[in-house]
Each structure stands twice: as C-alpha cells, then as structure tokens.
Amino acid sequence: MRTSLTWLLAAWLMNLPSAFAAGDSQVERASLTGLSTMSVVVEDLAPVATKAGISVAALQTDVEGRLRKAGISVVPDADAYLYVHITVADPGAPGPLPYVVDVALMQEVTLPRGVKTRTPLQCQTWGLNRLGMTTPDRLRMLVTDRVQEFVEQFIRAYQSVNSKP
C-alpha cells in the first residue's frame, strides 16, 4: 500500500504544470545575450547517487564537452557558470528513489537602485529542473539523460540569442 501511494504521489508531482519547472522563456533567453565565456559547476552528489554510478567528474566532462562542441567557450573561473545540481533522496528502505535534476545558468546581476547599492549578486538567469522517481538500477541512466537534455536545451537557448562563432 505504501509503495502504491508513493508512486501515485510521484506521478501527480511529475504532472504539475511545466511553469513550476522551467525557466526558458524569451526573458530568460535574453539574459544569455552577449555571454562570451562560462564555467561549469557540478555540485557534489549524495552517497545514494554515487552508489548508483553517477559521477561528478563524468557529468562535468560531458557538460563541458557538449558546450565546447556547440562553440561555447568554457573556462575554469568565469563569472557566469552553468550549474548542475542533482538531488537524490534516500528513503532508507527498498523502493523508488525520488530525484531532482536542476541545470541553471548563474551570472552576476546588479540591481538598479542608486550608485551606492549596486553590489553585484550571483543569480539564476536561466534554468530547467525536473522531479522524477525511479528504481536504483535506472537512476544513473535517467539522471544523466535528463542532464544531457537540459544542457542541449541550454545550448539551443544560448544559440537563439548569440551568433555562432
């Protein structure tokens, strides 16, 4: 009964309107205009994710490679960075694992309130995220596929407002 309820809740959450999960509108895309270089930051993973075979190094290499292949300059310490954050909850018992994949562009933003208060902030200006639920044996495949999907969507968004080199 508990497993059925968990799957029912997960299905309901995954079918929420996409407005709760996406930030790829024209406004977000406009924030990518003129961006010449970026870094990639992949957040550390929970033990349950690494146990399933997901690796920070593999994700980092894959994301950087996709960006470079698309003609986007990737450097180690740029002000703007593509942030990859994967959260996997460990329920502590056999059963499905809930996860969230988040890919976001973080860049410096300055609020236009007077000269004295123009302190730059690091803010998300573009991003996609999605909640999922799966068995441990499928976690690696589903998470890496979702990261790749979001990075490809970022590349399309970037290219829509920047000319190709």
N, C-alpha and C positions, 0 to 999 in steps of 0.2 A: 504493500500500500504506500509506504513512504517513498519508494523509488518511483512509483507512478505519479505521485504528487510532485516530486522533484522534476520529472520530465515535463509534466503539464505546465508547471511554473516556468521552466526554461523556454518552452515553446511559446508561451504567452509573451515573455520578455523579448524574445528574438523577433517577434512580430510587431513590436511597438513601431510607431511611425518613424521613418528614417530621419526626420527632423531632429530627433533626440540623439542621433548617432553620427551625423555628417556635418562637415564644415567645408564644403567645396562649392560655395556659391560664387557669383561674379565678384562680390565684395572680397571674399577670401582670396580668390584668384588675383584680383587687382593688387593685393598686398605682396604678390610674388614678382611684380613688375620691377625690372632693373636689378634683381638679385643676381650677383655675379658669381659668388662662391658660397659654399656652405660646408659644414661638418656633418658627421653622422654620430649620434649618441644612442647606444643601445643600453637600456637600463639593465642592471643585474636581475637575474631570474630567481624565482623561488625554487627550492630544492625539488619539488614535485615536477617542475618543468625541466630541469636539467636531468632528472632521473628518466624522463620520457625521451631524452635525446636532443632537446633543444639547447643550442649553444650560442652564447653571446658572440663569440668570435665568428661563427658561421653566419649569423644574422648580419653582423657588421660588414663582413666581406661581401655578402650577397647584395646588401643595400647599396654600399659604396660602388660596387661593380655595375649595378643597374643604372645608377645616376651618371657615372662616367660614360657608360655606353650610350646614354642619351645626350651626351655632350655637356653635362652639368659639371662644373668644376667643384671637386671635393678636396678640401684641405683640412689638416688636423685641428686648427683652432680658429675657425671663422666665427664671426659674431652671430650669424644665423646657423641653426642646425636642425636637421631632421631628427626628431626624437622618436625612438621606438620603445614602447613600454608594453610589456606583456605581463598580465596578472593571471595567475592560476591559483585557485583556492583548493586547498587540500582538506576534504571533509573528514579525513582521518579514518574512513571506513571504505570498503569496496563500493564502487558505484561511479556514477558520472562525475566528471570534473568540470566545474564552471570556469570559464576563462574570458578575459577581455584583451583584445588587441587594439592598441592605440598608436597611430602614426601621426605626428604633428610637426609642423614647421614652427620653430620658436625663433623669434627675432626681436631686436631692440625696437621699442616703441617709446615715443616721447609724448606725454600729454601736453596739449597746447594751452596751459594755464600760467601765463606770466613767465618772464625770463628766469626768475629765481627758483621756480619749481620745475624746471624742465629736466628732471632727473630721468634718464632712460630706464625703462623696465624691460625685462625679458618676458615676452608674452607669446601665446599661441596665436598665429595669424591664419593658419590653415590646418585642418586636421580631419581625420576619419577615425572612428572607433566602432567596434562591434563586440557584442557579447555572444558567447557560444557555450555549448555544453557537449562534452564528448567522453568517450571512454579513454583510459590512459594509453591504450595501444594506438589510437588515432590522433592523439593530441599533437604530436610533432608535425604530422602532415597538415593538419587543419590550421595550426597556428602559422607555420611557415608559408602556406598558401595564402592566408589572409594578409600577412605582412607583404608578400610579393604583390598581391592585388592592390593594396593601398599605396605601395611605392609606385607602381605603374600608374595609378590614378594621380598621384602627386606629379609625376613626370608629365602627364598629359595637361594637368593644370598649369604647370610651370611653362610648358611649351606654348600654351594658348595665349600667354601674355608676354613672352620673350621670344625673340627671333632665334632660330637655330644658329649655332656658331659655324 
